[in-house]
Structures are given as C-alpha cells and as structure tokens.
C-alpha cells in the first residue's frame, strides 16, 4: 500500500506546470491550491491573532491540552506559503502532542527580502518570552524555508542574548543558499518538486543581492550551532535539499548538540504534509510528536529535572 501511496503523491507533484518562469502571484496561488488538498485534523481550535506585530494562527487541540508552545514557521521558499498552507503540519503536531502552536505569517520576498523573515521570527520568539513563557516550554518547528528559520532564528536569538528554546523540529529544511550539497545534482530529476533552476529563481528573490556565503543564509555549511537545543531533522531521499539536513546534522553533532537525523526512503520534500494519505507521513509525524513531548517541559518539571 505504501508504494501505491508514494506513486500517487509523486504523480500529484509531477503534474504539468506552465513553461517558463511564473509570476510571484501565480506561484503563490498554485501553492495555496495544492496545500488546500492536504488533510487537517478535525477538532482543532484555530484563531487569528498577532505575535511580535505579525499576524499568526493560534492552533489549539480540541482536548487534552498540555503545557507548551510550538512556534511554527511555514515553508514556501521565503516567497510563498502562509500559516494556512501549513495547517496540515501544524495541526497534526498539535493533535499528536497536545501542545498549542503559533504559526507565524512572517514577511515574504521579494517585497521583503532577507533578513526580514528572520527578524519577524525572532520578534515572535521574543514576544512569547516577554509574555512570560519559559523557554523550556517553547519549541521551534518548521518546514522547508520555515525549517531553515528554526535554525537561523536560534542563531539570531543566541546573538541577541536570548535563551534557547527547548527543541527544534525541521521538516526538509532549507539550510544552504549556496546550493553546494551533492544532492542538488544526485537527486536532480528524482525530486518531483524542485529543480536547481526553480530554487535559484525564488532564492534570488529572497537574497536580493546578498552574499549567500554567510551563516544566516547557509547555516548547514557556515553556522556554529554550539549551545543549540536538541534537534530533529527529517527529510526524504527524493529531494535535492537532502544534504541541507545531512550537513546540518554533522555540524550540530560536531558542536556537541543532540541531533537526530531522520531520513525516510523514497519520499519527496516535506512528505509529512501528506498525513492521512501517505503512511510514511503519519509515521514521521508520530516520531516528531514524540520528540517534542520528550523535550518540551513545564517550568516546574524542568526545574525539578535540573536538580
């Protein structure tokens, strides 16, 4: 059954697209339409709010709420996507953990290029801390570009003298704007979603002329993750961004960070979005939920365990 499911997902992602570069509006509309087909768990409470002066979705479980907050960063190459397009991911994490989530509507390129998204993510984290939330109760999670933001926001928080969150969960994170990973070539044609050319077009919108050879743009090859919280990096073998995760995991491990590199065979970029359709997606989300519940603690629990 799983092979059948993977074939179905691959066919959906390989549907013909218009020739030539598409406008930003067309890219955003196409992604929104595709993600609207994803399964969002029933029974969630979803409300619009603001966090750090940016819009956000507050996603709460219907029952069984536990102490802790997921600060979620959606994917979309820093150019498209929204908290709504990521609801299959945010909602499944909330439903599986009992934690609440804030999914941030950070500013997008090309209207707001680098480092706007990182500034918004850091501001959101600071807002949670200023509201009285203990960092031991906060986890960063995100997919694709948002997965990259889980790492760069930690870098920015550390540089600002803020405490680290309890954990990082990143689904197929984008962590190398230099595009030097071997998988950029070895997975070309296998990846049903991205090509080097498509990533180059949206990447140029986000960079807006900035040098990609810097930690905030290419942390998988240039950042020092010393002092980072435990990390879970999930990716599939059928994606050109695979080596963003493998190299980030190696850097984290070398810096003494607890890191789990969780690679699933024969699945595409952010395959977790296909929960309810693809068995591997549900299994990966179960592992991510277990990781979060193991590392996100109430302040009292954290204080007791530290003694």
BELUR-V465635 format. One line per field, one symbol per residue. ss: DSSP state (2 for helix, 1 for strand, 0 for the rest). burial: + if it has 9 or more other ideal C-beta (glycine too) atoms within 8 Angstrom, else -. A space follows every 50 residues. Layout:
# BELUR-V465635
ss->???
burial->???
This chain:
# BELUR-V465635
ss->02222222222220000000000222222222222000000000111111 10011111110000000011111000000000000022222222222001 11110000000000022222222222222200002221111110222222 22222222200000001111100000000000222200000000022222 22222220000000000022220000000111111100000222222222 22220000111111000000222200002222222222222222200022 2222220
burial->----++-+++--+----------+-+++-+++--+--+-++--+-+--+- ++-+-++++++------++++++++++++++++-+++++++++++++-++ ++++++-+++--++-++++++++++++++---+-++++++++++++++++ ++++++++---+-++++++++++++++++-+-++--++--+--+-+--++ +++-++++-+-+-++++++++-+-+--++++++++++++++++++++++- +++-+-+-++-+++--+++++++++-++-+++-++++++-+++-+++++- -+-----
